[in-house]
Amino acid sequence: MSVFEVPGRGSALREASGRLRGVELPRGTVEALTRWFDGADPTPPPGLDPERGAFAAAGYLDDTRPARTATVTVAGDGALADAVATALAGPTVRVLRGTVGELAAVPARPDPSRPATGVDATGGADASTTPTAVCVVADGPAPASWTALDRLPDRGTAVFRLAVEGRHGILEPPAVHPGDAGHADVRARRLAAAGSGHPHLLAYWEAAPAAPTGPGDHALLAALLAADVRAWAAGHDVPAVGDLVPSALPARRRLRVVDLDTAAIADHPLLPVPDSAP
């Protein structure tokens, strides 16, 4: 939310959803509130309790949960995985590097309130850290070995997956909670959607070479994946619906396809495959 002055028309407010509203406030009040909203002044402006109360009553000053400090392990080689590690780095994220095999071997937590063993940047065991999230990255089609990570949400570790098929980036649904769609679910859903062409798709996954991508492609895909991780760390499982984004799918329920030639993004609903009856 931000409050600003409209030349010749007084004050206005932009909601977090993107909606714009007129506000009947004096210029000095707007300036004081703006400095506080923007963080320039750490304390609320004195003498403006009624105005702050009005904003609070309208739902504009709801407290938001601060982002959790997360440890994220990136598994993958090459420039795309490096770009993901760079995009994730920040004051609330500790980035480690590892392999799918090491991450699949992370033991279950006997006490969910205590962290599990992690993997440090050199690939060795680090009992002092926990990969609270894992990002597996492939610069070609996702390998079937990623299914070994489908158990990690049951062990308290979220899993984010990024692969590239030709000139399309594939961001699979994050598996955050037990029962979320894993890589096995994604493979099954996509093969089913391919219909009679499923043998071709399966053969492509097994035989396709690394994708022809460059630094711009890596930066775009890494930024999108990092945004999903940050939303998870902040506890935003369901995206905010507003004037500018009226019908966004929750990340955990969509397969995102990015056209690297046009930057077009298509989100496809994807749910876990239910257990078959015996």
C-alpha positions in Angstrom: 0.0 0.0 0.0 1.2 3.5 -0.7 -0.3 7.0 -0.2 0.6 9.8 -2.7 -0.4 13.2 -3.9 -2.3 13.7 -7.1 -1.5 17.2 -8.6 -4.6 19.4 -8.3 -6.8 16.6 -6.9 -5.6 15.9 -3.4 -4.4 12.6 -2.1 -4.8 9.0 -3.3 -4.1 5.5 -2.1 -2.9 2.5 -4.0 -4.0 -0.8 -2.4 -1.8 -3.8 -2.3 -4.3 -5.3 -4.9 -3.6 -2.5 -7.3 -6.8 -0.6 -6.8 -6.6 3.2 -6.6 -8.7 5.2 -4.2 -9.0 8.9 -3.4 -8.2 9.9 0.1 -9.3 13.2 1.8 -6.2 14.1 3.8 -4.1 17.2 4.1 -0.8 17.2 2.2 1.3 17.2 5.4 -0.6 14.2 6.7 0.0 12.4 3.5 3.7 13.1 3.6 4.0 11.9 7.2 2.1 8.8 6.6 4.0 8.0 3.4 7.4 8.3 5.2 6.0 5.8 7.8 4.5 3.4 5.3 7.7 3.4 3.2 9.8 2.7 6.2 11.7 6.0 6.1 10.4 6.8 9.6 10.5 3.7 11.9 7.9 5.0 14.3 4.3 6.0 13.5 3.8 9.8 13.0 2.7 11.5 16.2 -0.7 13.1 16.4 -2.2 11.1 13.6 -3.8 8.3 15.7 -7.3 9.0 14.1 -5.9 8.7 10.6 -3.9 5.6 11.4 -7.0 4.1 13.1 -9.0 4.8 10.0 -6.4 3.0 7.9 -6.4 0.1 10.3 -10.2 -0.1 10.4 -10.2 -0.3 6.6 -7.8 -3.2 6.7 -4.8 -1.4 5.3 -2.5 -1.8 8.3 -3.0 -5.5 8.9 0.2 -7.0 10.3 2.0 -9.3 7.9 4.1 -12.2 9.0 7.8 -11.6 8.4 9.5 -13.9 6.0 11.0 -17.0 7.8 14.7 -17.4 7.6 15.1 -20.4 5.3 17.9 -22.7 4.3 17.6 -23.7 0.7 19.7 -26.3 -1.0 20.1 -26.1 -4.8 20.7 -29.4 -6.6 21.9 -29.1 -10.1 25.0 -28.3 -12.3 25.6 -25.6 -14.8 24.7 -22.0 -15.4 20.9 -22.4 -14.7 21.5 -23.9 -11.3 24.1 -21.2 -10.6 21.6 -18.5 -11.6 19.0 -20.0 -9.2 21.5 -20.0 -6.3 22.3 -16.3 -7.1 18.6 -15.3 -7.3 17.8 -17.0 -4.0 20.6 -15.3 -2.0 19.3 -12.7 0.4 19.2 -11.7 4.1 16.5 -14.4 4.9 17.8 -17.2 2.8 20.9 -19.3 3.3 21.8 -21.1 0.0 23.6 -24.4 0.0 24.5 -26.7 -2.9 24.0 -30.5 -3.0 22.9 -33.4 -5.2 19.6 -35.3 -5.6 21.2 -38.4 -4.0 22.3 -36.5 -0.9 19.0 -34.8 -0.5 16.9 -37.9 -1.0 18.9 -39.5 1.9 18.0 -36.7 4.4 16.5 -38.7 7.3 13.1 -38.1 8.7 12.9 -35.9 11.8 12.1 -37.9 14.9 11.1 -34.6 16.5 9.5 -32.2 14.0 10.5 -29.2 16.2 14.2 -30.0 15.6 16.0 -29.7 12.2 17.2 -32.6 10.2 20.7 -33.1 8.8 21.5 -30.8 6.0 24.0 -30.7 3.1 26.7 -28.0 3.1 28.1 -26.2 0.1 30.9 -28.8 -0.4 28.4 -31.7 -0.5 29.2 -33.0 3.0 26.9 -33.6 5.9 26.3 -30.5 8.1 24.4 -31.5 11.2 23.9 -27.8 12.2 21.7 -26.8 9.2 18.5 -28.0 7.6 17.6 -27.7 4.0 14.1 -26.4 4.8 13.6 -26.2 1.1 15.2 -27.9 -1.9 15.4 -26.5 -5.4 16.3 -29.2 -8.0 17.3 -27.7 -11.4 17.9 -29.3 -14.8 18.9 -27.5 -18.0 17.1 -30.2 -19.9 14.0 -32.4 -19.2 13.5 -33.4 -15.6 15.0 -36.8 -14.9 13.0 -39.6 -13.4 15.4 -39.6 -10.4 13.6 -36.5 -9.1 10.8 -38.8 -7.8 13.2 -39.8 -5.0 12.6 -36.3 -3.5 8.8 -36.8 -3.4 9.1 -38.0 0.3 10.8 -34.8 1.5 7.6 -32.8 2.3 6.7 -35.7 4.7 10.1 -35.0 6.4 9.5 -31.3 6.7 11.4 -30.1 3.6 9.7 -28.2 0.7 10.7 -29.1 -2.8 10.8 -26.8 -5.8 11.6 -28.2 -9.3 12.7 -26.4 -12.5 13.5 -28.0 -15.8 13.8 -26.9 -19.4 12.3 -28.6 -22.5 13.6 -27.0 -25.7 12.7 -23.3 -25.4 10.2 -23.8 -22.6 10.9 -23.5 -18.9 8.9 -25.9 -16.7 8.3 -24.9 -13.1 6.6 -27.8 -11.4 4.2 -27.3 -8.5 6.1 -26.8 -5.2 5.6 -29.7 -2.9 5.3 -28.0 0.5 3.0 -30.1 2.5 2.5 -33.9 2.8 0.2 -35.0 -0.1 1.2 -32.2 -2.4 2.0 -33.1 -6.1 5.4 -34.6 -6.4 7.5 -35.3 -9.5 5.8 -38.7 -10.0 2.4 -36.9 -10.0 3.6 -34.4 -12.6 5.0 -37.1 -14.9 1.8 -39.1 -14.6 -0.5 -36.1 -15.3 1.6 -35.0 -18.3 1.7 -38.5 -19.8 -2.0 -38.9 -19.4 -2.6 -35.5 -21.0 -0.4 -36.5 -23.9 -2.9 -39.3 -24.7 -1.7 -41.5 -27.6 1.5 -39.5 -27.8 2.7 -40.5 -24.4 5.4 -42.8 -25.7 6.9 -39.9 -27.6 6.9 -37.7 -24.5 8.4 -40.4 -22.4 11.2 -41.0 -25.0 11.8 -37.2 -25.2 12.3 -37.0 -21.5 14.8 -39.8 -21.6 16.8 -38.7 -24.7 16.6 -34.9 -25.1 19.9 -33.0 -24.7 20.5 -29.9 -22.6 18.4 -27.0 -23.7 19.8 -24.1 -25.8 19.5 -21.4 -23.2 21.5 -18.3 -22.4 22.0 -15.9 -19.5 18.7 -14.0 -20.1 16.8 -17.3 -20.0 18.6 -18.3 -16.8 17.8 -15.0 -15.2 14.1 -15.2 -16.1 13.6 -18.7 -14.9 15.7 -18.2 -11.7 13.7 -15.1 -10.8 10.4 -17.0 -11.2 11.6 -19.9 -9.1 13.0 -17.6 -6.4 9.7 -15.7 -6.2 7.9 -19.0 -5.5 10.5 -19.8 -2.7 10.1 -16.3 -1.2 6.3 -16.7 -1.2 6.6 -20.0 0.5 9.0 -18.6 3.1 6.6 -15.8 3.8 3.7 -18.3 4.3 1.8 -17.1 1.2 0.4 -20.4 0.1 -2.6 -18.7 -1.6 -1.8 -15.7 -3.9 -3.6 -12.4 -3.2 -6.4 -11.7 -5.7 -6.7 -8.2 -6.8 -7.5 -5.9 -9.7 -4.2 -6.6 -11.5 -4.1 -10.4 -10.9 -7.7 -11.5 -10.7 -7.4 -15.3 -10.8 -3.9 -16.5 -10.0 -3.5 -20.2 -9.3 -1.8 -21.2 -6.0 1.8 -22.3 -6.9 1.2 -25.7 -5.2 -1.7 -26.3 -7.7 -0.2 -25.3 -11.0 2.4 -26.3 -13.5 4.0 -23.2 -15.0 5.3 -23.1 -18.5 7.5 -20.2 -19.7 8.0 -19.6 -23.4 11.6 -18.4 -23.4 11.3 -16.7 -26.8 8.3 -14.5 -25.9 8.3 -14.6 -22.1 4.7 -15.7 -22.2 3.6 -17.6 -19.1 0.9 -20.3 -19.0 -0.2 -21.8 -15.6 -1.9 -25.2 -15.9 -3.9 -26.6 -13.0 -2.3 -29.8 -11.6 -3.4 -31.9 -8.7 -1.8 -35.0 -7.1 -2.8 -38.3 -8.6 -5.1 -40.1 -6.2 -4.1 -43.5 -4.9 -5.7 -46.3 -7.1 -8.2 -48.6 -5.5 -6.8 -52.2 -5.1 
